[in-house]
């Protein structure tokens, strides 16, 4: 059976997680890899705003409604991604 997972501390994230492998470590003084959580947060926020506005504008036309529904589904995915990334950043993961 698998052991129950404990919450990781901020220090563990700063030191790097077990099993992390950086193939460029030590080559030419390469900087350590950084997580792109902030970029992902910004892109998810942009996608949410864009999909909501585009979906509302699409519904204002006489065109079929299915593209607007698809845009609203994408907006829902962006909301879920925003929540996941925000939780990871609050937990202390770098990026």
C-alpha positions in Angstrom: 0.0 0.0 0.0 1.0 3.6 -0.5 1.9 5.8 2.4 -0.4 8.8 3.0 1.1 11.9 1.6 2.0 14.6 4.0 2.0 18.3 3.2 5.3 19.6 1.9 6.9 22.6 3.6 8.0 25.8 1.8 11.6 24.9 2.5 11.2 21.5 0.7 9.9 23.4 -2.4 12.8 25.8 -2.2 15.4 23.0 -2.0 13.8 21.1 -4.8 11.6 18.0 -4.6 12.9 14.5 -4.5 13.5 12.9 -7.8 14.0 16.3 -9.5 16.6 16.1 -12.2 18.1 19.1 -14.0 20.1 17.9 -17.0 21.7 21.3 -17.4 22.9 21.6 -13.8 26.6 22.6 -13.8 26.9 23.1 -17.5 28.3 26.5 -18.2 26.9 28.0 -15.0 23.3 27.4 -16.1 20.7 29.0 -13.8 18.4 26.6 -12.1 15.1 26.0 -13.8 12.1 28.1 -12.6 8.5 27.1 -12.6 6.2 29.1 -14.9 3.3 29.3 -12.4 3.1 33.1 -12.6 3.0 33.0 -16.4 0.3 30.2 -16.3 -1.7 32.4 -13.9 -1.6 35.4 -16.2 -2.4 33.3 -19.3 -5.4 31.6 -17.5 -6.7 35.0 -16.4 -6.4 36.3 -20.0 -8.1 33.2 -21.3 -10.9 33.6 -18.8 -11.6 37.3 -19.7 -11.3 36.7 -23.4 -13.6 33.7 -23.5 -16.2 35.4 -21.4 -16.2 38.6 -23.4 -16.1 36.7 -26.7 -18.9 34.3 -25.6 -21.2 37.2 -24.5 -20.5 39.1 -27.8 -21.2 36.0 -29.8 -24.6 35.5 -28.1 -25.5 39.1 -29.1 -25.4 38.1 -32.8 -27.9 36.0 -34.8 -25.3 33.3 -35.3 -25.7 29.7 -33.8 -25.1 29.6 -30.1 -22.8 26.5 -30.0 -19.5 28.5 -30.4 -20.5 30.7 -27.4 -21.2 27.6 -25.3 -17.7 26.3 -26.3 -16.2 29.6 -25.2 -18.0 29.4 -21.9 -16.6 25.8 -21.4 -13.1 27.2 -22.1 -13.8 29.9 -19.5 -14.7 27.2 -17.0 -11.5 25.4 -17.7 -9.6 28.7 -17.1 -11.3 29.1 -13.8 -10.2 25.7 -12.7 -6.7 26.4 -13.8 -6.7 29.7 -11.9 -7.7 27.9 -8.7 -5.1 25.1 -9.1 -2.3 27.6 -9.8 -3.3 29.9 -7.0 -3.3 27.0 -4.5 0.1 25.9 -5.7 1.5 29.4 -5.3 -0.1 29.9 -1.8 1.4 26.5 -0.8 4.8 28.0 -1.5 6.0 26.5 -4.8 8.4 28.8 -6.5 7.5 30.4 -9.8 
